[in-house]
Amino acid sequence: MKKEDEQILRAYFKLEEYQGQRLRFERLLHPEKFKWSGPTPTLSQTKKIRIDELGKIGFGESFYQKMAAGEQEAKKELEDLAENHPLWAYIEPIHGFARYLAGAFIAAGGDIERPPTCSAFWKGMGLDVLADGTVPRRTRAPRSPGESRPSPTSPGSGSRSDSRCSGRTTSTRSSTTFTRRTIGKGTRKRR
C-alpha cells in the first residue's frame, strides 16, 4: 500500500471513530438534533441518571464537544489528503464529487495499482454495473459436473453426517429434496 493511501485510510478510520462516538453521545445528550418520525422523545429518569453518571467519569457534554471538534479536524485532514492524492486530478472534474467523498472513496478502494483494470477496481468496491444497467447479484460459482458442494457443517466433505449418531446410517443432504435418516429405531424426515 502506498504512503498516500495509508494516510487517507488512517484519516478515514479516525473520522469514522470520532463520528460514531459523537453520534452516540448526541443521541443521548441532544435528542432534539435528530429527525424523529414522531415527537422528540423526553428524557426518562433512567437516561438522566445515565447522563449524570457519564458526566462524573468524563463522558458528559465536554466529551461530546471534544468528539465533535475531533470529527471536524479529521474531516478537514481527510479532505486535505484527498486533494493532495494523485487521483485527485481525475476526481476533481467530476461534478458533485467533493473532497470528503473523494477521501472516503480512495480509503475504501485501497491501492489503485492492485487491480489490473479500472473496471476490476470498481468491481472490487462493489460498484460494477451489468450491460443492461442493473447491479449484479451475488451468486455461487457454478458447479462442474460431478462436483459436490461442501456442507457448511463439515468443511471439505460433500456429505453431512450428524455427530449425535456416529456409526449409524446417514445419507447425503440435498438442498431440494428430503432424505430419510435412520436414527435409532425410527426414521424421520430431514431437510
C-alpha positions in Angstrom: 0.0 0.0 0.0 1.3 3.4 -0.9 2.0 6.0 1.7 -0.7 8.4 0.5 -3.3 5.6 0.5 -2.3 4.5 4.0 -2.6 8.1 5.3 -6.0 8.5 3.8 -7.1 5.2 5.3 -5.9 6.2 8.7 -7.6 9.6 8.5 -10.8 7.9 7.4 -10.8 5.4 10.3 -10.1 8.3 12.7 -13.0 10.3 11.2 -15.3 7.2 11.5 -14.4 6.7 15.1 -15.0 10.4 16.1 -18.2 10.4 14.1 -19.5 7.2 15.8 -18.7 8.5 19.3 -20.2 11.9 18.6 -23.4 10.4 17.3 -23.7 8.0 20.3 -23.5 10.9 22.8 -25.5 13.3 20.6 -28.4 10.9 20.7 -28.2 10.7 24.4 -27.4 14.3 25.3 -29.1 16.2 22.4 -32.1 14.1 21.1 -33.6 17.3 19.6 -30.9 17.4 16.9 -32.2 14.1 15.3 -35.1 13.9 12.9 -37.6 11.7 14.7 -40.7 10.2 13.0 -42.8 11.4 15.9 -42.3 13.9 18.6 -38.9 14.3 20.2 -38.6 11.8 23.0 -38.4 13.1 26.5 -35.5 12.1 28.8 -36.6 9.4 31.2 -35.3 9.3 34.8 -33.0 6.4 33.8 -31.4 8.4 31.0 -31.0 11.4 33.3 -29.2 9.3 35.8 -27.1 7.8 33.0 -26.1 11.2 31.7 -25.2 12.3 35.2 -23.0 9.3 35.8 -21.3 9.5 32.4 -20.6 13.2 33.2 -19.0 12.2 36.5 -16.5 9.9 34.8 -15.6 12.3 32.0 -18.1 11.3 29.3 -20.5 14.2 29.5 -21.0 17.4 27.5 -17.3 18.2 27.3 -16.5 14.7 25.8 -19.3 15.3 23.3 -17.8 18.7 22.3 -14.3 17.1 22.1 -15.7 14.4 19.7 -17.5 17.0 17.6 -14.3 19.1 17.3 -12.2 16.0 16.6 -14.6 15.0 13.9 -14.3 18.3 12.1 -10.5 18.2 12.3 -10.4 14.6 11.0 -12.8 15.6 8.2 -10.5 18.5 7.2 -7.5 16.2 7.4 -9.2 13.7 5.1 -10.2 16.4 2.6 -6.7 17.8 2.5 -5.1 14.4 2.0 -7.7 13.6 -0.8 -6.8 16.9 -2.5 -3.1 16.1 -2.4 -3.6 12.5 -3.6 -2.5 11.6 -7.2 -6.1 10.5 -8.0 -7.5 14.0 -7.2 -6.6 15.2 -10.8 -9.1 12.6 -12.1 -11.7 13.0 -9.5 -11.8 16.8 -9.4 -13.6 17.3 -12.7 -16.5 15.0 -11.7 -19.5 17.2 -10.8 -20.7 16.5 -7.2 -17.7 14.6 -6.1 -16.3 16.7 -3.2 -13.0 16.3 -1.4 -14.7 14.4 1.5 -16.3 11.9 -0.8 -13.1 11.5 -2.7 -11.2 10.7 0.5 -13.8 8.2 1.5 -13.7 6.6 -2.0 -9.9 6.4 -2.0 -9.9 4.9 1.5 -12.5 2.3 0.5 -10.8 1.4 -2.7 -7.3 0.9 -1.3 -4.3 0.6 -3.6 -5.4 1.6 -7.1 -2.5 -0.2 -8.7 -3.5 -3.6 -7.3 -6.4 -4.4 -9.7 -5.4 -4.9 -13.4 -8.1 -2.7 -14.9 -10.3 0.2 -13.9 -13.4 -2.0 -14.1 -11.7 -4.5 -11.8 -11.2 -1.7 -9.3 -14.9 -0.7 -9.4 -15.9 -4.3 -9.1 -13.7 -4.8 -6.1 -15.6 -2.0 -4.4 -19.0 -3.5 -5.4 -19.8 -0.6 -7.8 -19.8 -2.6 -11.1 -22.9 -2.5 -13.4 -24.0 -5.1 -15.9 -24.6 -4.2 -19.6 -28.3 -3.8 -19.0 -27.7 -1.2 -16.3 -28.5 -3.5 -13.3 -26.3 -4.3 -10.4 -25.1 -8.0 -10.4 -26.4 -10.3 -7.7 -24.0 -12.3 -5.6 -24.3 -15.9 -6.6 -22.4 -19.1 -6.0 -19.9 -20.2 -8.6 -21.3 -22.8 -11.0 -20.5 -26.4 -10.2 -18.7 -28.5 -12.7 -20.4 -31.9 -13.5 -19.9 -34.5 -10.7 -18.6 -32.0 -8.2 -20.4 -31.7 -4.9 -20.5 -28.6 -2.8 -19.1 -28.8 0.7 -21.5 -28.7 3.6 -21.3 -25.7 6.0 -21.2 -28.1 9.0 -18.3 -30.3 7.7 -15.8 -28.4 5.6 -14.2 -30.3 2.8 -16.8 -33.1 2.6 -19.7 -33.5 0.2 -22.0 -35.1 2.7 -23.3 -34.1 6.1 -23.1 -36.6 9.0 -24.8 -36.0 12.2 -22.3 -36.1 15.1 -25.0 -37.3 17.5 -25.5 -40.6 15.6 -21.9 -41.5 14.6 -21.8 -45.1 13.4 -25.4 -45.1 12.3 -26.8 -44.8 8.8 -26.6 -41.4 7.3 -27.1 -40.1 3.8 -26.1 -37.1 1.8 -28.1 -34.0 2.2 -29.8 -32.5 -0.8 -30.9 -28.9 -0.8 -34.0 -29.5 -2.9 -35.3 -32.9 -1.7 -35.9 -34.6 1.6 -33.9 -37.6 2.6 -34.5 -40.2 5.3 -32.0 -40.8 8.0 -32.1 -43.9 10.2 -31.6 -42.8 13.8 -32.2 -45.4 16.5 -35.4 -47.3 15.9 -37.4 -44.8 13.9 -36.8 -42.7 10.9 -37.5 -39.0 10.5 -37.5 -36.6 7.6 -34.7 -34.1 7.5 -34.3 -31.2 5.1 
